[in-house]
Amino acid sequence: MKNSIVIGLLFMFLLVISGCAERDTTSESHQLKVGIMLSDAGLGDQSFSDLGFQGLEKARDELNISFDYREIDDTDTYAKGLEELVKSGNDLIIGLGFAIQEDLETIAKKYPEESFLLIDAQSELPNVYNVTFKEEEASFLLGAIAGMKTKSNVIGFVGGEDVPLIHKFEKGFTAGVKSENPNAVILSKYAGEFGNDKLGESIAAEMISAKADFIYPAAGFTGVGVINESQRSGTYSFGVDSDQFYLAEKAVVSSMLKQVDVAIFNTVQELVETNKIPQKDQLLGIKENGVSIAPIRVIDLSTAEQNRLAKLQEDIASGSIKILQ
C-alpha cells in the first residue's frame, strides 16, 4: 500500500515538473516576428530593397525569426503597408528608406506601444529607432579611383531624387575625384526617380557623349540603366548599395557598399538576444563597417595607387579626412 502511494506521488510530481517544463519551453521559444515596408523600387531593384530583404532572410535562417513584407505597388501608400504589418502582430516594423519617414511616423504615433526601425532617416519619436549611414565616405573612395584613372578628365554622377541623402553621395564622390585630380570636370544630373532604368540609360548616354569615361549612379534601379549603358558604350561605372559587378562585368569597377542587410540583421539579433534595441540612433561609416567598397575589377591600380587608396580609407576612418563639414 505504501509503495502504491509513493509511486502515485512520484507520478504526480513528474506530471507537475513536465507541465512546468512545457510552459518554460513555450515561453522561451517565442518566435520574433518582423515586418518590413520596402522602398519604392521594391524587390528586384538589385540594390536597397533587395539588401533589406536579404538581411531578414539571414535573420530567419540563423536566428529563427519569421518576417513579412509589403511593397508599395501592392499597398498604394506606405502608411497602409505599415499599418498592415502592425496589425499582423509583428514585434518590430522596419521602414526602408527616407521616403517612408512621414508615413512611418504617422503609424508610430497611432501605435505608441509598437517598435519601429527607420533606415536612412532619423525620427525623434520614442518608439522609432534609426539607422543612417555615412554614404559620403565610401563614395569618396570611388571618386578617388575615378580621379586616378580617368583618361578624358570628364566624370559623371547620376542621382535619383534631388534630396539631401543623395547629395551626400554626390559630395563624397566629387571630393574624392578632386582629391586626386583637381582639374577633372564632373557632370551631375538628378533623374528625379529611383525606378526608371530607361531614363538612367538616357542620362548616361548624354554624359558619355560629353566624354565622361566614369559614371557613378546613386539612383536605385535608375542607376542600373546607367550601368547597362556604360557597358554598351565601353566606358566605366560604379555600383551602389550592393556589389553590382555582376550586372555589367565589363563596366563596373567597384561599388559603394551600404551594409543595410548587416545593420538590419544586427538590430534583429540584438532584439532576439536581449529583447531590446540598445541604441536609439546608429550612424555607420567606414570605421563602424557600415559602408565600404567592393573589390576593384575591370581596371588595374598600380601599387602606388593601391597604397594611396588604402591611406585615404585609413584617414577617413580616423577622422583625418572630413568630407561633410
N, C-alpha and C positions, 0 to 999 in steps of 0.2 A: 504493500500500500504506500509506504513511504517512498519507494522507488518510483511509483507511478506519479506521486505528487511532485517529486524532484524533476522527473522527466517533463511533466506538464509545465512546470515553472520555467525550465530551460527553454522549452519550445516557445512559450510566450515571450521570454526575454529576447530570443533570436528574432522573433517577428518584429518586436519593437525596434531592435537595432537595424533590421533590414529596412523597416519603414523610414527610419531617420536617415539612413544612408541614401535611400532613393530620393528623399526630399533634398538632401545636400547636393546630390549629383545633378538634380534638375536645376537647382539654383545656380550651380557653377557652370552649367552647360548652356546658359542663355546665349543665344547666337545674336551678336550685334548686327543690326540692320542699318545699312547706309543707303541713302538716296542721292543721286546726282542729277542736277539740271545742266545739260551740256551747253556749250557756247553755240552761237548762232549757226556756224557752219555744220555742226553736228558730226556724227560718226562718219568716218571716211575722209575727214579733212587732211589726214596724214600729218597732223600737227597737234594743235591744242586739245581738241575734244578727244582724239584718239589717245593722247597721253593720259588724260584724266581717267578714261575708261580702263586703260592698261593698269594704272595704279590700283584701281579697285579689283580688277581681275587677280592681280598678285595678292592683294589682301584676302580675297576669297579663298585662294588656293593655299596660302600659307598661314592665315590667321583664323580660318573657318568662320568668316563673316558671310552674310548674304547682302546683295545690293540690287538696287533697281535704278532705272534711269529714265529721263524724259528728254525729248528733242522738241525744239520749238516748232518744227514742221507739223508735229502731232498735237501740240497744245495751243498753238497760236500766240500765247503770251508766256513769258517766264513765270509770272505770278500764278497762273493756272497750274503749270507743271510743278512748281514748288509746293503749292497747296496740296496737290495730289500726293506728293511724296510725304508730306506731313501726315495726311490722313491715312496713308498706308502703314503707319506705325514705325517709321524709320527713327532710329536713335540719333542719327546725325544726317543733316541735309546739306549737301555741297552745292554751291553756286559757282559755276566755272566761267570766269571772265568778267571784266569790268562792266560790261553792258548789263549784267544781271543785277548789279548792286541795288538799284532803286526798287525793283520788284522784290528782291530778297528782303530788303529792309521792311517793306510793307508787310510781308508774310511773317517776318520775325517779330514785328510789333504785335501782330494778331495772335501769335503763339509764343508768348514770352517764356514758357517753360521748355520749349524745344531748343536744341542746339544747332547752329548753322556754321558752316565753314565757307568763307568767301575767298576765292582765288583771284588774284590780280587787282584787288581794290581793298580799301580799308573802311570799315564801318565802326562807329562809336557805340553801337548798341551792345549791351552787356551779354547778350546771348549769341552774338556773332563773333567768330574767331577769323582772323585774317592771315593770309599768306601772300606776300608780294616778293618780287624778285628784282635783282639789280641787273636788268637786261643789258644796260649800257656797258657793263664790264666785259661780257663775252663778245658783245658787238664790237667793242673797241679792238679786240684781238683779230676779228675778221677784217676790220678796216685796215689794221696794220699789215695783214697779209696782202690785201688788195693794193695798198700803197707800195709795198715792196715789189710786187710782181707785175703791175700794170705796164703795158708797153705803149698804150695810147695816151696815158695820163688822163683818161676820162673814165670815171667810175660812177655807177648808178645806185640809187636807193629807191625802193618802191615800198610805200607804206600802205596799210589797209585803210582804216578810218583815220581821219586827221584829228587825233586825240592825244592828250599828254602821255599816255602809256607808250604809244608808238613813237612819240618824239624821243623817248629815252633810247630806243633802238637807233634812231637816226643820229642823235647827238653822239652816242658812243661810237658808232661806225665812222662818222665824219672825223671825230677826234683821233681815232686810230689811223685813218688814212693820212691825216695831216701830220701825225707824229713821225711818219716815215717818208712822207712825200708832200711837203708843203705846197708844191706847185700843181698838184693834181686838181682837176676840175671835177666837182661832184654834182651830178644831176639828181634831183629829188622830185618825186611825184607821188601824190596820195591817190589811191584808186577810189576811196570813198566807201569801200566794202571789202569784206573778207571772203566772200564765197563765189567769186566770178573768175574762173581760170582763163576764160577767153579775153577778158579785159586785161588780165595780167600779161597775157601774150602780146596784146596790142601795145601796152606801155613799154614792155621790154623791147619790142621791135623798134619803137621810136628811139629809145636810148641807144640801142645798138647801131642804128643808122647815124646817130650823133657820135659814134666812135667809142661808146662805152664797151670795155672788154671784161669788166667785172660788175655784176649787179647783185645787190643784197636786198631781197624782199622780206619785209616783216608784214605779211599780208594774208596769212592763213591759206585758204585754197586759192585765192587770187595769186598768191606767191607761187603756187605750183605751176601756174601758167607762165610766170616769169622764168622759172627753172626750165620748163619744156622749151620755151623759145630760145633760151641761151644754148641749149644743146643743139637745137636745129640750126642755129646760126654759127656754131663753132666757137662761141665765147664761153665765159665762165660765170658761175653764180654761186651763191651760198644758200644753205638751208636755214630754217629757223624752227625753234622749239624742239624738234626731234632731228635725228640724223636722217637727212633726206637724200643722201648719196644715191640710194637705190632707185630714186625717181629718174635720175639722169646721170648715169655713171661716167659720162664723158665731160660733164659740165660742173657738177657740184664739188667744189674744192674742199669745203668743210661746212659745218653747220653750227649755229648758236644753239646749244643745248640748254633748255629750260626744264629743270627737273620737276615738272608738275607731278608726274607719276610718283616720284620718290617722296615729294612733300605730302601728297595725299596718303600714300602708304604709311609713312612715318607717323602722321597725325592719327590715322586709324589704329595703328599699333599701340600708340600711347593710350588711346581710349580703351582698347581691349585690355591692356595690361594694368592700367591704373584707374580706369573708369572716369578719367577726366582728361581735358586738353590743357596742358600746363601753361601754354603761352597764349595770351590774347592776340599778340601780333608777332608774326615771323617775317623777317626781311632777309632774304637769302641771296648771297652773291658768290663769287669765286671762293672766298675764304670759307664759307659755310657749305661748299659743294652744292650750292643751289643752281649755279649756272657754270657752263664750261663750253668748250668747243669740241667737235667731233674730230677724229683723225684727219689729217691733211692728205688728200688724194689728188689724182689727176695731174698736179704740178709738183715740182720738187723744190724744196727750200735748201739753200746752201747751209753749211754748218754754221756760218756766221748769222744767217737769217734765223735758223732754229734757235740759236743761243739768244738772239735778240728777242724773239717771241717769248721764250721762257722767262727772260728777265722782265719783260713787260707784264707777264702774268704774275710774277712774284711781287712786282711793285704795286700792282692793283690790289692783290691780296693783303699786302702790308699797309696799304693806305698811302704809299708814297705817290702814287698816281691817283688823283681825284678827278673824276670825269664830270660829274654834275656838281656845280658849285651852288 
